[in-house]
Amino acid sequence: MKLSIGPVSARFKGKVKLEDIEPPNGYKIVGEGEGGVAGFAKGQASVALAEEGEGCKLSYKAEAATGGKIAQLGQRLIAGSAKKTADRFFENFVDALQDYK
């Protein structure tokens, strides 16, 4: 994954896995990545699914931790970038699901 946060841009190699899978209620996404000199990132997101009308409402709560150069940027900048990345992921997820309707 290529990620830019403020003045730091790095490629992260890592793993993502699903845990605590409880169909149809939700699951947890857990991931970690190494970005060389930029540092590391790890985090998790709890995803909840609930019926809503004729569709499904997806909500999530995420937590992340960073270390190295990327951690020196400050929590506000990192949190803003993490939210933007998560929002983009779920927007793409919704678009992908539209193909199955």
N, C-alpha and C positions, 0 to 999 in steps of 0.2 A: 504494500500500500504506500502510495506517495502522499505525504502530508506536509502542509505548510502551516505553521503557526507563527504569526508575526514575521520576524526576520529569519526564522529557522525553517529550513526545508529539508526533509530527509525521507528516505525510503525505509519503511519498517518491514521486517520479516517476522511473521508470527503465526499464531494458531488461534482459531476461534472454534468453540464447541458449544453445543446445547446441553444443558443440564436441567434437572428437576422438571422434566417434560410431563405435563398433566393435561392431556387432550380432554376436552377442547378448551380448557381454562387458561393455559399459559405455559411459560417456560422461562428459563434463564439463559442468556447469552454470556459466555465467559471468554475473554480474549486477552492475549498478551503479545507484545511485539518488541523487537530490538531494533534500534535505529542507529547503531554504531556510535559515532561521536555525539550525535544528537541526544542519545540516552535511550530510555525505555518507557513503555507505557503498558499498563494493564488495567483491566476494568471488567465490569459486569453490568448487565441490564436485566432487570426483571420485567418480563412482558406479560401483560394480562389481556385476555380476550373475553369479550362479553357480547351477548346478542343485543342488537339495537335495531329495532324496526325489522326491515328485511335484510339487514346487513350485520356487520360485526364491528364493534368498537375495539381498537387496539390502543392500549396505553402502556407506558413504560417509565421506569425510574432507573437511572444509570448512575454509576459511581466509577471514578477512575483515579489512578495514581500514576505519577510520572517521576522520573529521575534523570539526572544528567543535565545537559545544556538546556533541554526543552523545559525542565522543571524550573529553571531560573527565570523564565519569562513571566511568571506570576500566575496565580490561580485564576484571576479574572479572564485573562487572555486565553488560557487553556480551556476554561469552562465554556467560553463563548464559541471557541473552535469545535469543542466536543459536541455541543448542542447543534451547531450547524451541520456537522458530519452525521450525527444521528438523525436529524430531520431529513437530510438528503437521502440517507439509507431508506427510511420508511416511506418517503415519497416515491423512490424507485420501486420499493416493495409493492406499494399500492398500484403503480403503473403496471408492474409485472402481473399482478392478479387480475387486472382489467382484461388481459388477453384470454383468461379462462372463463369469462362470462359468456 
